[in-house]
Amino acid sequence: MKTLVIGGNGFIGTNLVESLLQEGHEVCVFDRYPSRYKEPRQDVQYLVGDLGNHGEVHEAVKGMDWVFHLAYTTLPQTSNDDPVYDVRSNLTDTVQLLQECRDSQVKKVVFISSGGTVYGIPKQVPIPEDHPQQPICSYGITKLAIEKYLYLYQRIWGLEYVAARLSNPYGEQQNPHSKQGAIGVFLGNVAERKPITIWGDGEVVRDYIYIKDAVSALVKAAEYQPGPDCPRVFNIGAGCGHSLNQIVEALKQVVDLPVEVKYTPARPVDVPTTVLDITRARTVLGWSPKVSLNQGLERSWQWVKSLSLI
Ligand SMILES: NC(=O)c1ccc[n+]([C@@H]2O[C@H](COP(=O)([O-])OP(=O)(O)OC[C@H]3O[C@@H](n4cnc5c(N)ncnc54)[C@H](O)[C@@H]3O)[C@@H](O)[C@H]2O)c1
């Protein structure tokens, strides 16, 4: 398939591009920045552009079969600082993208939503897709609103989509200096011989999924051909939870350097627990995660070591 990956030079995007190429797809990346850690590939077309530039998006979408939408300008923990910016740069520009996809007769849009924020504070764990949705950050609200527009475009204009409510991916290409992604940041801290900082008491539980497992779900989502009343929203996670303290203990088994931990006050945007119920993805997409936490941490550590931070 002719595939456009918007935000394809980021953490998830670079892994997704590799997976798509392995499956024999033709890939074009649209991103405002080059990849931080990977050289451009000869077999990929790279377009430099911004989702907010409608002319650039119009050109990029033309002739594409699949469009993966991974570009996002905000993070859960910063989105409440400026919700207007979140709405303008993510919601409005995504609806514009959907117009372009509809007009260009794109066969499938795969949108990366957020399993960690759309539900808000869970009433039930693991969380199924039909759990009440009450986000406590603007990021979660815009992700959810985009899901609703995807539904609208599918229902009214037949634009096919899948929204993947992704949990907490980790692994190769995850920026160890980012504000997001505990495992990547922790590994970067260890490599640079700095203490790991944990907000709160470390008992916050998350559903950590190894990145290659996550992108294989995204490819399955693109291949999926739903009937009229079939689900189009899927939780994508490992389906099991680990606290930050458990992650630190697991890291100690993998890294060959000392691990020091510093605790600081908790943040208001962090929900106490997120563990996703992935039964729907298993049964409908025929997908399941394959890589254990220990294997994933080992691979992530080898990659962080290759960055020569040590
Ligand atoms: N990493 C996570 O923990 C996580 C969890 C759930 C969902 N997600 C979602 O997955 C998607 C990808 O996340 P990631 O971790 O790879 O992020 P990332 O920051 O590593 O990559 C995002 C890429 O999008 C590009 N981008 C951002 N805004 C753009 C714009 N307006 N125009 C063009 N390019 C733009 C950036 O340059 C970057 O290369 C995002 O939508 C994010 O919200 C991420």
The ligand as an SDF file (V2000), in Angstrom:
LIG
                    3D

 44 48  0  0  0  0  0  0  0  0999 V2000
    5.0150    7.9300   23.3820 N   0  0  0  0  0  0  0  0  0  0  0  0
    3.9610    7.6660   24.1440 C   0  0  0  0  0  0  0  0  0  0  0  0
    4.0730    7.3530   25.3230 O   0  0  0  0  0  0  0  0  0  0  0  0
    2.5600    7.7340   23.5450 C   0  0  0  0  0  0  0  0  0  0  0  0
    1.5060    7.0770   24.1830 C   0  0  0  0  0  0  0  0  0  0  0  0
    0.2310    7.1360   23.6130 C   0  0  0  0  0  0  0  0  0  0  0  0
    0.0220    7.8610   22.4550 C   0  0  0  0  0  0  0  0  0  0  0  0
    1.0730    8.5060   21.8740 N   0  0  0  0  0  0  0  0  0  0  0  0
    0.8220    9.2620   20.6500 C   0  0  0  0  0  0  0  0  0  0  0  0
    1.5510    8.6700   19.6050 O   0  0  0  0  0  0  0  0  0  0  0  0
    1.9330    9.6520   18.6510 C   0  0  0  0  0  0  0  0  0  0  0  0
    3.4240    9.5960   18.3940 C   0  0  0  0  0  0  0  0  0  0  0  0
    4.1040    9.7540   19.6210 O   0  0  0  0  0  0  0  0  0  0  0  0
    5.6900    9.6700   19.7460 P   0  0  0  0  0  0  0  0  0  0  0  0
    5.9700    9.1840   21.1200 O   0  0  0  0  0  0  0  0  0  0  0  0
    6.2780    8.9630   18.5720 O   0  0  0  0  0  0  0  0  0  0  0  0
    6.0450   11.2230   19.7010 O   0  0  0  0  0  0  0  0  0  0  0  0
    7.3420   11.9290   19.1020 P   0  0  0  0  0  0  0  0  0  0  0  0
    7.3320   13.3030   19.6620 O   0  0  0  0  0  0  0  0  0  0  0  0
    8.5520   11.0910   19.2840 O   0  0  0  0  0  0  0  0  0  0  0  0
    7.0080   11.9730   17.5590 O   0  0  0  0  0  0  0  0  0  0  0  0
    6.0340   12.8150   17.0330 C   0  0  0  0  0  0  0  0  0  0  0  0
    6.5410   13.3060   15.7030 C   0  0  0  0  0  0  0  0  0  0  0  0
    5.5440   14.1800   15.1650 O   0  0  0  0  0  0  0  0  0  0  0  0
    6.1630   15.3340   14.6300 C   0  0  0  0  0  0  0  0  0  0  0  0
    5.1990   16.4230   14.7120 N   0  0  0  0  0  0  0  0  0  0  0  0
    4.6170   16.9540   15.8160 C   0  0  0  0  0  0  0  0  0  0  0  0
    3.7760   17.9210   15.4880 N   0  0  0  0  0  0  0  0  0  0  0  0
    3.8180   18.0360   14.1340 C   0  0  0  0  0  0  0  0  0  0  0  0
    3.1670   18.8520   13.2110 C   0  0  0  0  0  0  0  0  0  0  0  0
    2.2990   19.7990   13.5930 N   0  0  0  0  0  0  0  0  0  0  0  0
    3.4510   18.6950   11.9100 N   0  0  0  0  0  0  0  0  0  0  0  0
    4.3380   17.7540   11.4740 C   0  0  0  0  0  0  0  0  0  0  0  0
    4.9880   16.9280   12.3210 N   0  0  0  0  0  0  0  0  0  0  0  0
    4.7340   17.0760   13.6350 C   0  0  0  0  0  0  0  0  0  0  0  0
    7.3880   15.5730   15.5000 C   0  0  0  0  0  0  0  0  0  0  0  0
    8.3750   16.3100   14.7870 O   0  0  0  0  0  0  0  0  0  0  0  0
    7.8280   14.1390   15.8160 C   0  0  0  0  0  0  0  0  0  0  0  0
    8.7990   13.6720   14.8860 O   0  0  0  0  0  0  0  0  0  0  0  0
    1.4420   10.9870   19.2170 C   0  0  0  0  0  0  0  0  0  0  0  0
    0.1910   11.2840   18.6530 O   0  0  0  0  0  0  0  0  0  0  0  0
    1.2870   10.7040   20.6880 C   0  0  0  0  0  0  0  0  0  0  0  0
    0.3050   11.5430   21.2750 O   0  0  0  0  0  0  0  0  0  0  0  0
    2.3380    8.4440   22.3760 C   0  0  0  0  0  0  0  0  0  0  0  0
  1  2  1  0
  2  3  2  0
  2  4  1  0
  4  5  1  0
  4 44  2  0
  5  6  2  0
  6  7  1  0
  7  8  2  0
  8  9  1  0
  8 44  1  0
  9 10  1  0
  9 42  1  0
 10 11  1  0
 11 12  1  0
 11 40  1  0
 12 13  1  0
 13 14  1  0
 14 15  2  0
 14 16  1  0
 14 17  1  0
 17 18  1  0
 18 19  2  0
 18 20  1  0
 18 21  1  0
 21 22  1  0
 22 23  1  0
 23 24  1  0
 23 38  1  0
 24 25  1  0
 25 26  1  0
 25 36  1  0
 26 27  1  0
 26 35  1  0
 27 28  2  0
 28 29  1  0
 29 30  1  0
 29 35  2  0
 30 31  1  0
 30 32  2  0
 32 33  1  0
 33 34  2  0
 34 35  1  0
 36 37  1  0
 36 38  1  0
 38 39  1  0
 40 41  1  0
 40 42  1  0
 42 43  1  0
M  CHG  2   8   1  16  -1
M  END
$$$$
